[in-house]
């Protein structure tokens, strides 16, 4: 019965006890996310540019 009470009280107690580590992990995940986003955006931009140059070459 004690376990049920502690489960309902706080679902993630580790984050509250380790605020610095939680913040550090969040920042690291954010930086990784930005780099992945930039990599995907660059790849999509390259593909769009290649398609655009193929269309321009076939028109002229």
N, C-alpha and C positions, 0 to 999 in steps of 0.2 A: 504494500500500500504506500510505503514511503517513496518507492521508485516512481509511481504514477504521479505523485505530487511534484517531485523534482522535474519530471519530464514536462509537465504542463507549465511550470513556472517560467522557464527560460529555454527556448529551443537551441540556442547557440551560446552556451556560457564561455566557451573557449575564446571567442572573439572579444568578449568584455574583459577577460583576464589578461589577454595578450594583445593589448591595443597597438603597441608599437609594431609587433610582428604582423598583425592584421593590416595595418596601414602600409607597411613595407610590401607585403604580398599584393595588396590592391594597386600600389604604384607600379610594381613590376608587371602585373597583368595588364595594366593600362598601357605601359610602354610597349609591351609585346603586341598588344592589339593595334596600336598605332602603326608599328612597323609592318604587321601583316596587312593592314588596310592599305598602306602605301604600296606594298609589293603587288597586291591584287590590282589596285588602281593603275599602276604602271603597266602591268601586263595587259589589262583591258585597253589602255590607251595605245599601246603598241599594236594590238590587233586591229583596233579601229583605224589607226593610221595606215596600216598595210592594206586594209580593205579600201580605204579612200584613195590610195595611190593606184591600186589596181583599177578602180573605176575611172580615175582621171586618165590613166594610160589607154584604156579601151575607148574612151570618148575622142581623144585627139589622134 
